[in-house]
Amino acid sequence: MLNKESDQRLALSEAALNQECIAAAPACFVITGVYRRTAKKYGKRARRYVQLEAGHASENILLQAVALKLGTVVVGAFDDQEVQRVLDLPAEHEPLPVIPVGFPPERTEE
Ligand SMILES: Cc1cc2nc3c(=O)[nH]c(=O)nc-3n(C[C@H](O)[C@H](O)[C@H](O)COP(=O)(O)O)c2cc1C
């Protein structure tokens, strides 16, 4: 859960190599993982399992966005610590994908 109530899109975009899609999107999902929780049960496999699960969650967001005719993209290029700072995430919540969702540019039929 985001601890800040103000608009963080520009700062989040800057933390992600100034990717315009983040600054421009009306909504942006950030999936985070806490490896320690999963490691209690799965030990050294935890990182793999958390990242796989983040991928599954991402795919569901992407599929729903497509169903709603929205535009979206998976963003993995960002500075982890900057994203944590901008979103005021607890230290062990590691940001995994950032997923901006918005209105796609008008497309003409090809
Ligand atoms: C894990 C992962 C991270 C990605 N990170 C970025 C990113 O930071 N910026 C970006 O433009 N595309 C990134 N991509 C690629 C886009 O999500 C997308 O797959 C690509 O732009 C192809 O889009 P297309 O559907 O227009 O061909 C990433 C893809 C994956 C699977």
The ligand as an ORCA input file, in Angstrom:
! r2SCAN-3c Opt
* xyz 0 1
  C      10.512     -7.960    -17.346
  C      10.369     -6.935    -18.444
  C      10.821     -5.630    -18.227
  C      10.687     -4.658    -19.222
  N      11.083     -3.382    -18.978
  C      10.864     -2.422    -19.918
  C      11.167     -1.056    -19.662
  O      11.667     -0.691    -18.607
  N      10.890     -0.175    -20.644
  C      10.308     -0.538    -21.830
  O      10.067      0.332    -22.669
  N      10.019     -1.821    -22.091
  C      10.261     -2.766    -21.152
  N       9.938     -4.065    -21.401
  C       9.356     -4.397    -22.714
  C       7.879     -4.031    -22.773
  O       7.186     -4.489    -21.637
  C       7.222     -4.641    -24.006
  O       7.261     -6.026    -23.911
  C       7.921     -4.194    -25.240
  O       7.952     -2.803    -25.264
  C       7.240     -4.763    -26.500
  O       6.075     -4.023    -26.713
  P       5.173     -4.196    -28.026
  O       3.954     -4.934    -27.532
  O       4.838     -2.827    -28.443
  O       5.949     -4.983    -29.008
  C      10.094     -5.025    -20.439
  C       9.635     -6.319    -20.649
  C       9.773     -7.274    -19.666
  C       9.249     -8.668    -19.910
*
